[in-house]
Amino acid sequence: MGRSYVGILLVLILLAGTAPLPQQGDTVLLSEAITPLESGTSSLSIAFSNGPSQDDDITGLQTLTFSLSGTGTLDSLLLEITDDDTSTSQPVWSTVVNLTETPWMYPFDSTDYTNGSYTLRAIGWDSDAEANTTALSGSFNITNQVPVITIFTALNPDAGSGTSINDRAWFNIPTQGTIAFRWGANDDDLKQATLTTVPGPGTPATDGPTSLAYGWDWASGNMPEGTWSPRLTVYDQSGLSNTSTLHIGIDRTGPTVGTITVGDGSMWHRSGSITLSNIMTSASDGQGSGVASIQYMVAGASSWTSTTSDSVTLSFAEGTHELIVRAIDRVGNVGANQTIDINVDETDPVPLGWTVDELTTSRIGAANVSFNAEDLGSGMDNVSSYIQYGFDSNGVGQTPDISGRWLNLGVNGLEGQIGLSSWVTKSRQHIMLRAFLQDEAGNTYTTEASSFQILPGLDIYWNASQTNLDRLVVRPGEQNGNITITSVLESNQDYPGSIIVRLESAPADRSSTVEWTVMETRNLPRGTLSNSTETVTWQYTVPTSGQFDLRLVIDFANVIDEFDESNNANYLVVTGASLDAPGTVPSFAPSLLLLILVGFGISLLQRKTRD
């Protein structure tokens, strides 16, 4: 029975020995410690020779040492801790470290635990007695205080606070400039502070530990432009630390102005009230402090106007102007000037007149039409301007009555062609034209309707230079008053039809009530003007003395549709001599002027004979 008990005890001891003990640096777990089974009573005593006593306040790192007394061999020392503030009925011990060799000491870092009340327990294993020996510390308080940074700032930034990346503390300083950093912290045992990640080469010296200046006036000697996030680290005597980050930037470069939209973006504007937009959004300060405002002034002005709006409305007189703009950033850097051309044209285009091909029924193909206009401001917009046309019966009114509406003449601006399959059917109709004018500024003008009549292509007329009388003055009567009229009838194109012509006469001193007398009518057969010319000879007898008007008339009934009806009559004058001086023939009598000239010549000859 005794041997069975001893065997069972050995097995239990072996199982307990195989369980791994916590090592130094292992994660602290709040679990109940496993105490080796004792087979006897140890004569070895353990005590905390350097450790927390009852009600001690512990901070930072504490070196724990132990004293041994009595007899026995200490093989290992298990150090455990319990939280006295827990409400459990039995303390829960967690392993701090298991020491297995001398020296029996351990650097206890109180900062691994939250502030509170604790008790340490040391359990030693006496291999001689195969038993544990235990020592307890007094209940002590861990009162570590992590430094609390109360202030970390850079003095006198030109813009921003530095509290975030989006609100950096910006400085406009030269390369040899200085940035003053200041800090403050609460702690019962402050030791020192360091500052890293600062602009320029190098790093400021540590503030402390001998004395604390609570700041640095940092001048690296080469402060470049850019952004940084200086990092403050504050340490205390307990080995605790805290950090804070400040965000700063250095900006010495002015911002740029982007593309500002003027009005609707056109080169010319029809109103002097012009809105400039995309002002702030187009400006850029790159990686700098950011655009604060835009300044502008008209060229020649003496002062700038500032705006933070993205759009402004300005008034300009008609003409061309230059607006100078520049951007200012948050630290006062001024960007380069940029010039914006602003052109204002408030005057409508000026119409000049039409140029239209001759319109006749003989036309083959299209008729060219163009309109002349000018605009001394922005200039004509020939793409937006256009011509409209239509057919009208009398050329009167504002809407063509035959076509019933205005038709656009192609897409060639103020030039185009009116094409018809046949112009013959359009005789005596009118082409009505009007022009829609637009300049580059958008000013518009629509002309009044103008009409151009489509005339017949055929024109028959007398050749005036080849139509004449053989005598101008004759003795009246059928024996002596006969004259011969030679006339040449012509046409501008071959005419295959017949033509009626006639000779008419009337006294030259007639009143308005006296009608022309038809002396002779001739019906020229078809084909007479097939070669466009015909000579017609007439005979006329002067009935009495005095002057008579003669008229050669073509197509007196206006049967033939002609281009020009006004040239269908040719007028001549013949004189019947007076019968008061018998024996003289007026048509051969010398004129009075001729007699005077002859007399003057005879007198000169007589004078020369006397000489």
C-alpha positions as CSV (number, residue, x, y, z in Angstrom):
1,M,0.0,0.0,0.0
2,G,2.9,2.4,0.9
3,R,4.6,1.7,-2.4
4,S,1.5,2.5,-4.4
5,Y,1.2,5.8,-2.7
6,V,4.8,6.7,-3.4
7,G,4.4,5.8,-7.1
8,I,1.4,7.9,-7.5
9,L,3.2,10.9,-5.9
10,L,6.2,10.6,-8.2
11,V,3.9,10.6,-11.3
12,L,2.2,13.7,-10.1
13,I,5.5,15.4,-9.4
14,L,6.7,14.5,-13.0
15,L,3.5,15.9,-14.5
16,A,3.9,19.1,-12.6
17,G,7.5,19.4,-13.7
18,T,6.6,19.1,-17.4
19,A,4.2,22.2,-17.4
20,P,6.2,25.2,-18.9
21,L,6.8,28.0,-16.5
22,P,6.5,31.6,-17.6
23,Q,9.7,33.2,-18.6
24,Q,11.0,36.7,-18.2
25,G,9.2,39.0,-20.7
26,D,6.2,36.7,-21.2
27,T,2.9,38.4,-21.6
28,V,1.2,38.8,-18.2
29,L,-2.0,36.8,-17.9
30,L,-4.3,37.2,-15.1
31,S,-4.8,33.5,-14.3
32,E,-4.4,31.6,-11.1
33,A,-0.9,30.3,-10.7
34,I,-0.2,26.5,-10.4
35,T,1.8,25.8,-7.2
36,P,4.0,22.8,-7.3
37,L,2.9,20.0,-5.0
38,E,4.9,19.8,-1.8
39,S,6.2,16.6,-0.5
40,G,7.6,18.1,2.6
41,T,8.4,21.3,4.5
42,S,11.2,23.6,3.4
43,S,13.6,25.1,6.0
44,L,14.5,27.8,3.5
45,S,13.0,31.3,3.9
46,I,12.7,34.0,1.2
47,A,12.1,37.7,1.8
48,F,11.9,40.8,-0.5
49,S,15.2,42.6,0.3
50,N,14.4,45.4,-2.2
51,G,10.8,45.6,-3.2
52,P,7.7,47.4,-2.5
53,S,6.5,47.6,1.1
54,Q,3.1,48.2,2.4
55,D,1.4,51.3,0.9
56,D,4.5,52.2,-1.1
57,D,3.9,54.3,-4.3
58,I,5.8,52.7,-7.2
59,T,6.6,54.4,-10.5
60,G,8.7,53.4,-13.4
61,L,11.3,50.6,-13.1
62,Q,11.8,48.8,-9.8
63,T,14.7,46.3,-9.2
64,L,13.4,43.5,-7.1
65,T,15.9,41.5,-5.1
66,F,15.4,38.7,-2.6
67,S,17.2,37.5,0.6
68,L,17.5,33.8,1.6
69,S,17.8,32.4,5.1
70,G,17.7,28.9,6.6
71,T,18.8,25.7,4.9
72,G,17.9,24.3,1.6
73,T,18.6,24.7,-2.1
74,L,16.6,27.2,-4.1
75,D,16.2,25.9,-7.7
76,S,13.7,28.4,-9.1
77,L,11.8,31.5,-8.0
78,L,8.4,32.2,-9.4
79,L,7.3,35.8,-9.2
80,E,3.5,36.5,-9.3
81,I,1.3,39.6,-9.0
82,T,-2.3,40.1,-8.1
83,D,-4.6,43.1,-8.4
84,D,-5.8,44.1,-5.0
85,D,-8.6,46.2,-6.5
86,T,-10.5,43.2,-7.9
87,S,-13.6,42.2,-6.1
88,T,-13.0,38.4,-6.2
89,S,-13.0,36.5,-2.9
90,Q,-9.8,34.8,-3.7
91,P,-6.8,36.7,-5.2
92,V,-6.0,35.8,-8.8
93,W,-2.3,35.6,-9.3
94,S,-0.6,36.0,-12.7
95,T,3.0,35.2,-13.5
96,V,5.5,38.0,-13.7
97,V,8.6,35.9,-14.3
98,N,10.1,32.5,-13.3
99,L,13.7,32.9,-12.3
100,T,15.8,29.8,-12.5
101,E,19.3,31.0,-11.7
102,T,21.2,33.4,-9.6
103,P,21.3,36.3,-9.0
104,W,17.8,36.2,-7.7
105,M,16.7,39.6,-8.9
106,Y,14.3,41.1,-11.4
107,P,13.7,44.6,-13.0
108,F,10.0,45.1,-12.4
109,D,8.6,47.6,-14.9
110,S,5.5,49.1,-13.3
111,T,4.5,50.8,-16.5
112,D,3.4,47.5,-17.8
113,Y,0.4,47.7,-15.5
114,T,-2.3,50.2,-15.0
115,N,-2.2,52.4,-12.0
116,G,-3.8,50.7,-9.0
117,S,-3.1,48.6,-5.8
118,Y,-1.1,45.4,-6.2
119,T,0.7,42.6,-4.2
120,L,3.7,40.6,-5.3
121,R,4.3,37.0,-4.3
122,A,7.6,35.1,-4.6
123,I,7.4,31.2,-4.6
124,G,10.7,29.4,-4.3
125,W,11.3,25.7,-5.0
126,D,13.5,24.0,-2.4
127,S,14.9,21.0,-4.1
128,D,16.3,19.6,-0.9
129,A,13.0,19.5,0.8
130,E,11.0,19.2,-2.4
131,A,8.8,21.9,-1.1
132,N,7.8,25.5,-1.9
133,T,8.7,28.5,0.3
134,T,6.7,31.7,-0.2
135,A,7.2,35.5,0.5
136,L,4.6,38.3,0.0
137,S,5.3,42.0,-0.5
138,G,3.1,44.5,1.1
139,S,0.2,46.0,-0.8
140,F,1.7,48.8,-2.9
141,N,0.4,51.4,-5.3
142,I,1.5,51.8,-8.9
143,T,1.2,55.5,-9.6
144,N,2.8,56.0,-12.9
145,Q,2.0,59.3,-14.8
146,V,2.6,59.4,-18.5
147,P,3.7,62.9,-19.5
148,V,0.7,65.0,-20.7
149,I,1.7,67.4,-23.5
150,T,-0.2,70.6,-22.9
151,I,1.2,72.7,-25.7
152,F,3.2,72.1,-28.9
153,T,3.2,75.0,-31.3
154,A,5.3,77.1,-33.7
155,L,5.1,80.8,-33.0
156,N,3.8,83.5,-35.3
157,P,2.9,81.5,-38.4
158,D,1.8,83.6,-41.4
159,A,-1.2,81.4,-41.9
160,G,-2.8,78.3,-40.3
161,S,-2.5,76.7,-36.8
162,G,-0.6,73.5,-37.5
163,T,-3.1,71.2,-35.8
164,S,-3.7,69.1,-39.0
165,I,-2.4,68.4,-42.4
166,N,-5.3,70.5,-43.7
167,D,-4.5,73.4,-41.4
168,R,-0.7,73.6,-41.5
169,A,1.2,76.5,-39.9
170,W,2.6,78.2,-42.9
171,F,5.7,80.5,-42.9
172,N,7.1,82.9,-45.5
173,I,10.7,83.0,-44.2
174,P,14.0,83.2,-46.0
175,T,16.4,80.3,-46.2
176,Q,18.3,81.8,-43.2
177,G,15.1,82.3,-41.3
178,T,14.1,80.9,-37.9
179,I,11.0,79.0,-36.6
180,A,10.3,79.2,-32.9
181,F,8.9,75.9,-31.5
182,R,7.4,75.9,-28.0
183,W,6.2,73.0,-25.8
184,G,4.8,72.3,-22.4
185,A,3.8,69.1,-20.5
186,N,2.4,68.0,-17.1
187,D,4.3,65.2,-15.2
188,D,5.6,64.7,-11.7
189,D,9.1,63.7,-13.0
190,L,9.7,65.4,-16.4
191,K,13.1,64.6,-17.8
192,Q,13.7,65.9,-21.3
193,A,12.2,66.4,-24.8
194,T,13.3,65.9,-28.4
195,L,12.2,67.5,-31.7
196,T,12.6,65.6,-35.0
197,T,11.4,65.9,-38.6
198,V,12.1,69.6,-38.9
199,P,12.9,71.6,-42.1
200,G,16.5,71.9,-43.2
201,P,19.5,69.8,-42.4
202,G,20.1,68.6,-38.9
203,T,17.9,68.2,-35.8
204,P,17.6,70.5,-32.7
205,A,19.5,69.4,-29.6
206,T,17.6,67.6,-26.8
207,D,15.9,69.9,-24.4
208,G,17.0,68.7,-21.0
209,P,17.7,66.7,-18.9
210,T,19.8,69.2,-16.9
211,S,17.4,72.1,-17.5
212,L,14.4,72.5,-19.7
213,A,14.0,75.5,-22.0
214,Y,10.6,74.3,-23.2
215,G,11.3,75.2,-26.8
216,W,13.7,75.6,-29.7
217,D,14.5,78.6,-32.0
218,W,15.3,76.4,-35.0
219,A,17.4,77.9,-37.8
220,S,19.0,75.2,-39.9
221,G,20.7,77.7,-42.2
222,N,19.0,76.3,-45.2
223,M,15.2,76.4,-44.8
224,P,13.8,75.0,-48.1
225,E,10.2,75.4,-49.3
226,G,8.0,72.4,-48.6
227,T,6.0,70.7,-45.9
228,W,7.0,68.9,-42.7
229,S,5.5,67.3,-39.6
230,P,7.8,68.0,-36.6
231,R,7.5,65.4,-33.9
232,L,7.8,66.3,-30.2
233,T,8.7,63.5,-27.7
234,V,8.6,64.2,-24.0
235,Y,10.2,61.8,-21.5
236,D,9.9,61.5,-17.7
237,Q,12.2,60.0,-15.1
238,S,10.0,56.9,-14.9
239,G,10.9,56.1,-18.5
240,L,7.4,57.1,-19.7
241,S,7.0,59.2,-22.8
242,N,4.4,60.9,-25.0
243,T,4.5,62.4,-28.5
244,S,2.8,65.1,-30.4
245,T,3.0,66.1,-34.0
246,L,2.8,69.6,-35.6
247,H,2.2,70.3,-39.3
248,I,4.1,73.2,-40.8
249,G,5.1,74.5,-44.2
250,I,7.4,77.0,-45.8
251,D,6.2,79.0,-48.8
252,R,8.1,81.7,-50.7
253,T,6.6,81.3,-54.2
254,G,3.6,83.2,-55.4
255,P,0.5,81.4,-56.8
256,T,-0.5,81.3,-60.5
257,V,-3.7,82.3,-62.2
258,G,-5.3,79.7,-64.4
259,T,-7.8,80.2,-67.3
260,I,-10.4,82.7,-66.2
261,T,-13.7,82.5,-68.2
262,V,-14.7,85.8,-69.6
263,G,-18.4,86.1,-70.3
264,D,-19.5,83.1,-72.4
265,G,-15.9,82.5,-73.4
266,S,-16.2,84.3,-76.7
267,M,-13.5,86.7,-78.0
268,W,-16.0,89.5,-78.4
269,H,-18.9,90.4,-76.2
270,R,-22.1,92.3,-77.1
271,S,-22.6,93.8,-73.7
272,G,-20.2,95.9,-71.6
273,S,-21.4,94.1,-68.4
274,I,-19.1,91.1,-68.4
275,T,-19.0,88.3,-65.8
276,L,-15.6,86.8,-65.1
277,S,-15.9,83.3,-63.6
278,N,-13.6,80.5,-62.5
279,I,-11.4,83.1,-60.8
280,M,-10.5,81.3,-57.6
281,T,-10.9,77.8,-58.7
282,S,-8.5,78.3,-61.6
283,A,-5.8,79.7,-59.4
284,S,-3.2,77.4,-57.9
285,D,-0.4,77.6,-55.3
286,G,1.0,74.2,-56.1
287,Q,2.2,72.6,-52.8
288,G,2.2,76.0,-51.1
289,S,0.0,77.6,-48.5
290,G,-3.0,78.1,-50.9
291,V,-4.6,81.0,-52.8
292,A,-6.0,83.7,-50.5
293,S,-7.4,86.1,-53.1
294,I,-7.2,87.4,-56.6
295,Q,-6.4,91.0,-57.5
296,Y,-7.4,92.7,-60.7
297,M,-7.3,96.1,-62.4
298,V,-7.8,97.5,-65.9
299,A,-4.6,98.4,-67.7
300,G,-3.8,102.1,-66.9
301,A,-5.5,102.1,-63.5
302,S,-3.6,103.0,-60.4
303,S,-4.9,100.6,-57.8
304,W,-5.8,96.9,-57.5
305,T,-9.1,95.4,-56.5
306,S,-9.2,92.2,-54.4
307,T,-11.8,89.4,-54.5
308,T,-12.2,86.0,-52.9
309,S,-15.3,85.3,-55.0
310,D,-15.1,82.8,-57.9
311,S,-17.0,85.3,-60.2
312,V,-17.2,89.1,-60.5
313,T,-19.2,91.3,-62.9
314,L,-17.4,94.3,-64.4
315,S,-18.5,97.1,-66.7
316,F,-16.5,98.0,-69.8
317,A,-17.1,100.6,-72.5
318,E,-17.3,99.6,-76.1
319,G,-13.9,98.8,-77.5
320,T,-10.8,96.7,-76.5
321,H,-9.5,96.5,-73.0
322,E,-6.8,94.7,-71.0
323,L,-7.5,93.4,-67.6
324,I,-4.5,92.5,-65.4
325,V,-5.0,89.8,-62.8
326,R,-2.7,88.2,-60.2
327,A,-3.0,85.8,-57.3
328,I,-2.0,86.3,-53.6
329,D,-1.4,83.3,-51.4
330,R,-2.1,82.9,-47.7
331,V,1.4,84.0,-46.6
332,G,1.4,87.1,-48.8
333,N,3.4,85.9,-51.8
334,V,2.3,87.7,-55.0
335,G,2.0,85.8,-58.2
336,A,3.0,87.0,-61.7
337,N,0.6,89.3,-63.6
338,Q,-1.6,87.8,-66.3
339,T,-3.3,89.9,-68.9
340,I,-6.8,89.1,-70.2
341,D,-8.1,90.7,-73.4
342,I,-11.7,91.9,-73.1
343,N,-13.4,93.1,-76.3
344,V,-16.8,94.8,-76.3
345,D,-18.9,95.4,-79.4
346,E,-22.4,96.7,-78.8
347,T,-23.0,98.0,-82.3
348,D,-25.0,96.1,-84.9
349,P,-23.5,95.2,-88.3
350,V,-23.9,97.9,-91.0
351,P,-25.6,96.7,-94.3
352,L,-24.1,98.0,-97.5
353,G,-26.0,96.5,-100.4
354,W,-26.8,93.6,-102.8
355,T,-24.9,92.3,-105.7
356,V,-27.1,90.2,-107.9
357,D,-26.6,88.7,-111.3
358,E,-28.8,90.0,-114.1
359,L,-32.1,88.0,-113.8
360,T,-33.7,87.1,-117.1
361,T,-35.7,84.3,-118.6
362,S,-32.7,83.5,-120.8
363,R,-30.5,82.6,-117.9
364,I,-29.1,79.1,-117.9
365,G,-27.9,77.9,-114.5
366,A,-27.8,79.5,-111.1
367,A,-27.8,83.2,-110.3
368,N,-25.1,84.5,-108.0
369,V,-26.3,86.6,-105.0
370,S,-24.2,88.3,-102.4
371,F,-24.7,90.9,-99.7
372,N,-22.1,93.4,-98.5
373,A,-21.9,94.4,-94.9
374,E,-19.3,95.6,-92.5
375,D,-18.7,95.7,-88.8
376,L,-15.9,98.0,-87.5
377,G,-15.9,96.4,-84.1
378,S,-15.7,92.6,-83.8
379,G,-16.1,92.0,-87.5
380,M,-18.6,90.1,-89.4
381,D,-19.4,86.5,-88.4
382,N,-19.8,85.0,-91.9
383,V,-20.6,81.6,-90.5
384,S,-23.6,82.8,-88.6
385,S,-24.8,85.3,-91.2
386,Y,-27.0,84.1,-94.0
387,I,-29.2,85.2,-96.9
388,Q,-32.9,84.3,-97.3
389,Y,-34.9,84.5,-100.5
390,G,-38.4,83.8,-102.0
391,F,-40.5,84.5,-105.1
392,D,-43.0,87.3,-105.1
393,S,-45.6,88.5,-107.6
394,N,-45.0,92.2,-107.3
395,G,-41.9,92.7,-105.1
396,V,-43.9,94.4,-102.3
397,G,-44.3,93.3,-98.7
398,Q,-42.2,91.6,-96.1
399,T,-43.0,87.9,-97.0
400,P,-42.7,86.4,-100.5
401,D,-46.3,85.7,-101.6
402,I,-45.5,83.1,-104.3
403,S,-43.1,80.9,-102.2
404,G,-45.2,81.8,-99.1
405,R,-42.1,81.8,-96.8
406,W,-38.5,82.8,-96.7
407,L,-36.0,80.1,-97.8
408,N,-32.4,79.9,-96.6
409,L,-29.8,80.3,-99.3
410,G,-27.4,77.5,-98.6
411,V,-24.7,77.7,-95.9
412,N,-22.3,80.1,-97.6
413,G,-22.9,83.0,-95.3
414,L,-23.5,86.2,-97.3
415,E,-22.8,84.6,-100.7
416,G,-24.8,82.0,-102.5
417,Q,-26.6,80.9,-105.7
418,I,-30.3,80.7,-106.6
419,G,-30.6,77.8,-109.0
420,L,-33.7,77.0,-111.1
421,S,-34.3,74.3,-113.6
422,S,-35.9,76.9,-115.9
423,W,-36.1,80.6,-115.6
424,V,-38.5,80.9,-118.5
425,T,-41.5,80.4,-116.2
426,K,-40.5,83.2,-113.8
427,S,-40.9,86.1,-116.2
428,R,-41.9,89.3,-114.5
429,Q,-41.8,87.7,-111.1
430,H,-39.6,89.1,-108.3
431,I,-36.9,87.5,-106.3
432,M,-37.2,88.9,-102.8
433,L,-34.0,88.9,-100.7
434,R,-33.1,89.7,-97.1
435,A,-30.0,89.2,-95.1
436,F,-29.5,88.2,-91.5
437,L,-26.3,89.8,-90.3
438,Q,-24.3,88.8,-87.2
439,D,-21.0,90.0,-86.0
440,E,-18.5,88.2,-83.9
441,A,-19.9,89.7,-80.7
442,G,-23.3,88.4,-81.5
443,N,-25.0,91.6,-82.5
444,T,-27.6,91.0,-85.2
445,Y,-29.4,92.9,-87.9
446,T,-32.0,91.8,-90.4
447,T,-32.3,93.9,-93.5
448,E,-35.5,95.0,-95.1
449,A,-36.7,92.9,-98.0
450,S,-35.4,93.9,-101.4
451,S,-36.8,92.7,-104.7
452,F,-35.2,92.0,-108.1
453,Q,-37.5,91.4,-111.0
454,I,-36.9,88.5,-113.4
455,L,-37.2,90.1,-116.9
456,P,-37.6,88.5,-120.2
457,G,-34.3,87.7,-121.9
458,L,-35.4,89.1,-125.3
459,D,-35.0,92.8,-126.0
460,I,-35.9,94.3,-129.4
461,Y,-34.7,97.9,-130.1
462,W,-33.8,100.5,-132.7
463,N,-30.2,101.1,-133.4
464,A,-30.3,104.8,-132.8
465,S,-26.9,105.5,-134.4
466,Q,-28.0,103.8,-137.7
467,T,-31.6,105.2,-137.8
468,N,-31.7,108.6,-139.6
469,L,-33.4,110.9,-142.2
470,D,-32.0,111.7,-145.6
471,R,-33.1,115.3,-145.2
472,L,-34.0,117.4,-142.2
473,V,-35.7,120.4,-143.9
474,V,-37.9,120.1,-147.0
475,R,-40.5,122.1,-148.9
476,P,-43.8,120.7,-147.9
477,G,-46.1,118.9,-150.3
478,E,-46.1,115.6,-152.1
479,Q,-43.9,116.8,-154.9
480,N,-41.1,118.3,-152.7
481,G,-41.8,117.1,-149.2
482,N,-40.8,113.4,-149.4
483,I,-38.1,112.2,-147.1
484,T,-36.5,108.7,-146.6
485,I,-36.1,107.2,-143.2
486,T,-33.6,104.4,-142.8
487,S,-34.0,102.4,-139.6
488,V,-32.1,99.4,-138.2
489,L,-34.1,97.0,-136.0
490,E,-32.0,94.8,-133.7
491,S,-32.5,92.2,-131.0
492,N,-30.1,91.0,-128.3
493,Q,-30.8,87.4,-129.3
494,D,-32.2,85.6,-132.3
495,Y,-35.9,86.0,-132.4
496,P,-37.9,83.6,-134.6
497,G,-41.3,85.3,-134.3
498,S,-43.0,88.0,-136.3
499,I,-42.9,91.7,-135.3
500,I,-45.2,94.7,-135.9
501,V,-43.5,98.0,-136.4
502,R,-45.0,101.3,-137.4
503,L,-44.2,104.9,-138.3
504,E,-46.1,107.7,-136.5
505,S,-46.2,111.5,-136.9
506,A,-47.4,114.4,-134.9
507,P,-46.9,118.3,-135.1
508,A,-44.0,119.4,-132.9
509,D,-46.0,122.2,-131.5
510,R,-49.0,120.0,-130.6
511,S,-50.8,120.1,-127.3
512,S,-51.1,117.2,-124.9
513,T,-54.5,116.3,-126.4
514,V,-53.2,115.8,-129.9
515,E,-52.6,112.0,-130.6
516,W,-49.9,110.5,-132.8
517,T,-51.0,109.7,-136.3
518,V,-50.1,106.3,-137.6
519,M,-48.4,106.8,-141.0
520,E,-47.5,103.2,-141.8
521,T,-47.7,99.8,-140.1
522,R,-45.6,96.8,-141.1
523,N,-45.9,93.2,-140.0
524,L,-42.4,91.8,-140.3
525,P,-42.7,88.1,-140.9
526,R,-41.5,85.3,-138.7
527,G,-37.7,84.9,-138.8
528,T,-37.0,88.5,-139.7
529,L,-34.8,88.8,-136.6
530,S,-33.4,85.2,-136.8
531,N,-30.0,86.8,-137.3
532,S,-30.8,89.6,-134.7
533,T,-30.9,92.6,-137.2
534,E,-33.1,94.0,-139.9
535,T,-33.0,97.2,-141.9
536,V,-36.4,98.9,-142.6
537,T,-36.8,101.9,-144.9
538,W,-39.7,104.3,-144.6
539,Q,-41.1,107.1,-146.8
540,Y,-42.7,110.2,-145.3
541,T,-44.1,113.4,-146.9
542,V,-44.0,116.6,-144.9
543,P,-47.6,117.9,-145.2
544,T,-47.1,121.5,-144.3
545,S,-44.5,124.0,-143.1
546,G,-43.4,123.7,-139.6
547,Q,-41.7,121.0,-137.5
548,F,-43.0,117.4,-137.2
549,D,-42.1,114.7,-134.7
550,L,-41.6,111.2,-136.2
551,R,-41.8,108.1,-134.1
552,L,-40.7,104.5,-135.0
553,V,-42.5,102.1,-132.7
554,I,-41.8,98.4,-132.1
555,D,-44.7,96.1,-131.0
556,F,-47.1,98.9,-130.1
557,A,-49.6,96.5,-128.6
558,N,-46.9,95.0,-126.2
559,V,-47.5,91.5,-127.5
560,I,-43.9,90.5,-127.2
561,D,-42.5,90.2,-123.6
562,E,-39.2,92.1,-123.6
563,F,-36.5,92.9,-121.2
564,D,-36.8,96.7,-121.8
565,E,-40.0,98.2,-123.2
566,S,-38.7,101.7,-122.9
567,N,-36.4,101.3,-126.0
568,N,-39.2,100.3,-128.3
569,A,-39.6,103.9,-129.7
570,N,-37.1,106.0,-131.6
571,Y,-37.8,109.7,-132.2
572,L,-36.9,111.9,-135.2
573,V,-37.6,115.5,-136.2
574,V,-38.3,116.9,-139.7
575,T,-39.0,120.5,-140.7
576,G,-41.3,121.8,-143.4
577,A,-39.8,125.0,-144.9
578,S,-42.0,128.2,-145.1
579,L,-43.5,129.1,-148.5
580,D,-43.1,132.9,-148.0
581,A,-39.9,133.2,-150.2
582,P,-40.8,131.6,-153.6
583,G,-38.0,130.1,-155.6
584,T,-35.8,129.1,-152.6
585,V,-35.4,125.7,-151.4
586,P,-35.1,125.9,-147.6
587,S,-33.2,122.7,-147.4
588,F,-30.5,124.0,-149.6
589,A,-30.4,127.7,-148.6
590,P,-27.2,128.8,-146.8
591,S,-27.6,129.5,-143.2
592,L,-27.2,132.9,-141.7
593,L,-24.0,131.9,-139.9
594,L,-22.5,130.7,-143.2
595,L,-23.3,134.1,-144.8
596,I,-21.6,136.0,-141.9
597,L,-18.5,133.8,-142.2
598,V,-18.3,134.4,-145.9
599,G,-18.6,138.2,-145.5
600,F,-15.9,138.2,-142.9
601,G,-13.6,136.3,-145.2
602,I,-14.2,138.8,-148.1
603,S,-13.4,141.8,-145.9
604,L,-10.1,140.2,-144.9
605,L,-9.1,139.6,-148.5
606,Q,-10.0,143.2,-149.4
607,R,-7.8,144.5,-146.6
608,K,-4.8,142.5,-147.7
609,T,-5.2,143.8,-151.3
610,R,-5.0,147.4,-150.1
611,D,-1.8,146.5,-148.2
